[in-house]
Amino acid sequence: MKTISVTELHNRIQSGEQLHLVDVRESFEHDDFNIGGVLLPLGEIRVGETASIDHLKGEEVILYCRSGNRSGQAALLLESLGFTNTVNVVGGMLAWKEAF
């Protein structure tokens, strides 16, 4: 698992780079605020329900949550399921909101 700062991620989004963003929070958190990632809660990843992103196994997958903890767990779980390039957003959406 790699990590990315919210500033670096923000810059990549602003530059128009095509990114695979995955929000591992719960749906109510995602509905409240998100940065464009697809919703795949950590609980679903824990039970192996990753069909919605399985096509990204060879791609960079950037994971985020509220604080960076759940997304870190998700990155490790996805790696065990064959994902080869997972990236955790350090500080999560708390850091994002503080920075932007």
C-alpha positions as CSV (number, residue, x, y, z in Angstrom):
1,M,0.0,0.0,0.0
2,K,1.2,3.5,-0.9
3,T,0.0,6.7,0.6
4,I,-1.0,10.1,-0.9
5,S,-1.5,13.4,0.8
6,V,-4.7,15.3,0.3
7,T,-2.7,18.1,-1.4
8,E,-1.2,15.8,-3.9
9,L,-4.6,14.1,-4.6
10,H,-6.2,17.5,-4.9
11,N,-3.6,18.6,-7.4
12,R,-4.1,15.4,-9.5
13,I,-7.8,15.9,-9.5
14,Q,-7.5,19.6,-10.5
15,S,-5.1,18.7,-13.4
16,G,-7.9,16.5,-14.8
17,E,-6.0,13.2,-14.3
18,Q,-8.3,10.2,-14.7
19,L,-8.2,8.6,-11.2
20,H,-9.9,5.5,-9.7
21,L,-11.2,6.9,-6.4
22,V,-13.0,4.6,-4.0
23,D,-14.8,5.8,-0.9
24,V,-14.9,3.1,1.8
25,R,-17.1,5.0,4.2
26,E,-20.8,4.2,4.8
27,S,-23.4,5.5,2.4
28,F,-24.6,8.3,4.8
29,E,-21.1,9.6,5.0
30,H,-20.7,9.5,1.2
31,D,-24.0,11.2,0.7
32,D,-23.0,14.0,3.1
33,F,-19.7,14.8,1.4
34,N,-17.5,13.0,-1.2
35,I,-14.8,13.9,-3.7
36,G,-16.2,11.8,-6.6
37,G,-15.2,8.3,-5.6
38,V,-17.3,5.3,-6.1
39,L,-18.9,4.0,-2.8
40,L,-17.6,0.6,-1.6
41,P,-18.0,0.4,2.2
42,L,-15.2,-1.3,4.1
43,G,-17.8,-3.9,5.4
44,E,-18.4,-5.1,1.8
45,I,-14.7,-5.3,1.1
46,R,-14.3,-7.4,4.3
47,V,-16.6,-10.1,3.0
48,G,-15.1,-10.0,-0.5
49,E,-17.9,-8.1,-2.3
50,T,-15.6,-6.2,-4.7
51,A,-17.2,-7.0,-8.0
52,S,-17.8,-3.4,-8.7
53,I,-14.1,-2.6,-8.8
54,D,-12.5,-6.0,-9.7
55,H,-11.7,-4.7,-13.2
56,L,-9.2,-2.3,-11.5
57,K,-6.9,-5.0,-10.0
58,G,-4.0,-3.9,-12.2
59,E,-4.7,-0.1,-11.9
60,E,-4.0,2.5,-9.2
61,V,-6.9,2.5,-6.8
62,I,-7.0,5.5,-4.4
63,L,-9.0,4.8,-1.3
64,Y,-10.4,7.3,1.2
65,C,-12.5,7.4,4.3
66,R,-13.1,9.8,7.2
67,S,-9.6,9.8,8.7
68,G,-7.5,7.3,6.7
69,N,-7.9,4.4,9.0
70,R,-10.7,2.4,7.3
71,S,-9.1,3.2,3.9
72,G,-5.8,1.8,5.1
73,Q,-7.5,-1.4,6.2
74,A,-9.4,-1.5,2.9
75,A,-6.1,-1.1,0.9
76,L,-4.5,-4.1,2.8
77,L,-7.6,-6.2,2.3
78,L,-7.7,-5.4,-1.4
79,E,-4.1,-6.3,-1.8
80,S,-4.9,-9.7,-0.3
81,L,-7.6,-10.0,-3.0
82,G,-5.2,-9.4,-5.9
83,F,-5.2,-5.6,-6.2
84,T,-1.6,-4.5,-6.9
85,N,-1.6,-0.7,-6.6
86,T,-3.6,0.5,-3.7
87,V,-3.1,4.0,-2.4
88,N,-4.4,5.3,1.0
89,V,-5.3,9.0,1.4
90,V,-3.5,10.2,4.5
91,G,-5.9,11.9,6.9
92,G,-9.0,11.1,4.8
93,M,-11.8,13.6,4.4
94,L,-11.0,15.3,7.7
95,A,-7.7,16.4,6.3
96,W,-9.4,17.2,2.9
97,K,-11.9,19.5,4.6
98,E,-9.2,21.1,6.7
99,A,-7.0,21.8,3.7
100,F,-9.7,22.8,1.2
